[in-house]
């Protein structure tokens, strides 16, 4: 039996009223793609057995593998197993090993209380099911396969901290017998060039009938290209994707690429560590966001010693040595002040690269000369200082985020020159 | 025309391969629930016009309102408008105002390059559509209503930063004509008390058959109580929720409440501004996260002048005046160093409150005395300095985030005393 297509059906009213974000579906989708199992459709339904049954029947008419998440718990509105078993013509039977594990779980968690009777229900599983152990909660998962119809249903608990390890430890080994190829992907990170400009340049590579495929998608203020190869194994995938990446680097897109399979801050920190140099940032409108993103990266203490949020003019003068007369003459939102901040923090920190950011993130504070979204970013090193004017749109958070992207990209460019 | 039931159909292969988590669906679901519009079913489909059309027809056979997200962009695989228009028997026409806005957007963003021709496609909209302006991107949203069939389709851009403000500013006013009552909610923010402790204390209020209802949900490191009233209008909702909040404040939960309808940083900044005082933070393991979260709040420049990321020991000595002998004696992960950082940044900045944070965010760097997750947070003011030891679990991001929560709560407590 080969599985070509799968669907995910998430069960739970909490999804339909927006109480939870369906991270399970994204997680499973990514792993299915890596296994080379296509997914054309995905859905969510509430805790209602009639509607659930309709959706199960409908999905099984289209796909080989239906993955149900949620609704395996102990309460009256947990209906997934009963409904799926009925759809596959199975009855539920008590699974002794699971019952023992659940009882044991309750004794460990609540020694005084033990297991309440409604929890026995969680050990009732479809006859003939392959059972997936739950090491992080009570409800076991399971799979029921009908060889004659060529249909399989997998049921998994809803909480991500239970579902994710169960998927990795139990479901993937179970699924590996059904597939004969994998999809292997690499992500190329691009900053400073919009999605449509990237598409203009790489148009010839972005065809749906080639292998590997190249697909653009928008990050927040950056563009990612996802290169996906259908291949026999990871080594072959690595070679196939690598060839496409080499071609991309030769085009005009190349100089805007900040890294492969990493985000902007990771690319910046890796480069600094690789070169054995330090950077420091003096931030006004981004208020610590550049420092926060750099120090999000594990090991960043090898590349960052000091950053300063210099929000007021007094502090810019005191902590970065900026002449108040310069601010008075040029205004605080000016290329000159961004440059002075970059040079100031480089000097104050003793770092090899200094980054300075000043501008108006809004919603208030805009002026005629510098409306909301006007941001100056500068990067200084012993080779000199560069400054860029940005005209950004969006809300305060988005403007700050985009400004921090540009600052990180200028940091990378300065580091490349050193 | 009254809308009783809605469905969300998310369009985009990036969802089916797990590249993005579908936060749009959760956001819209929550807002639909608040409008009293039921949702029994929700789905996602890839960028394929045949499958998309099938799903649109199927959804319209069940619900009154179909909300499509994604696929409004400029590229060849953005097919939502064409397909939805065909399903409703409409053709696409050029919408002049939207075209002008898109052109203007590109001129502002890329003065040298302007708009590429493929972006014109985004201004093609179904004949007779109500157009929703996009203030944060290029693709406008729209609604097409067929009064005779009693069916409406709404199309929204996929990026959350475009979709969310469009929903609030344009879609909700449009939808209000179709409903006869509203749900009104207030959120009470609590930090320093766990969900089950909150539930223990407020047990009597958390019944499902009262109006307003009180429901707890976990934030990242804090607890929110959502008070929801079914009511005729916002004024009535405000009165009903206000009464419940007054009751909560009289219980033992009261002193852990940091604010209503705001997050921790907003509560901190509002309090500082209200009191006319300033705060400053010196951060080691949080690396700018406290500064970033404080300056996320519009108007925070009235309360924050200076924060410092003092990552290395040398910088702690140079910029905060911490005696290297203290670090040598107590180690850098110690209550004494956290206190010295809080006092140092208060002195260096001239602020009324200084916050100091030092600890091990991991994954590396743990010691026997200070394993990963050990963080010391201190808050200083003219009334003295307080320090707290935290023992946190989770990954680097989570430890940093929880530490910043505690720092913000200590800042609020210090500000309340001044």
Interface residues (C-beta under 8 A of the other chain):
Chain A: X15 X16 X17 X18 X19 X20 X21 X22 X23 X25 X26 X27 X28 X29 X30 X31 X32 X33 X39 X40 X41 X42 X43 X44 X45 X46 X48 X51 X55 X194 X195 X196 X197 X199 X200 X215 X216 X217 X218 X220 X226 X286 X287 X288 X289 X290 X291 X292 X294 X295 X296 X298 X299 X300 X301 X304 X305 X306 X307 X308 X309 X310 X311 X312 X314 X315 X319 X349 X362 X363 X364 X365 X391 X393 X394 X395 X396 X397 X398 X400
Chain B: X13 X14 X15 X16 X17 X18 X19 X20 X21 X22 X23 X25 X26 X27 X28 X29 X30 X31 X32 X33 X39 X40 X41 X42 X43 X44 X45 X46 X48 X51 X55 X73 X74 X75 X105 X108 X109 X110 X113 X116 X118 X119 X135 X136 X159 X161 X165 X217 X286 X287 X288 X289 X290 X291 X292 X294 X295 X296 X298 X299 X300 X301 X304 X305 X306 X307 X308 X309 X310 X311 X312 X314 X315 X319 X349 X362 X363 X364 X365 X396 X397 X400
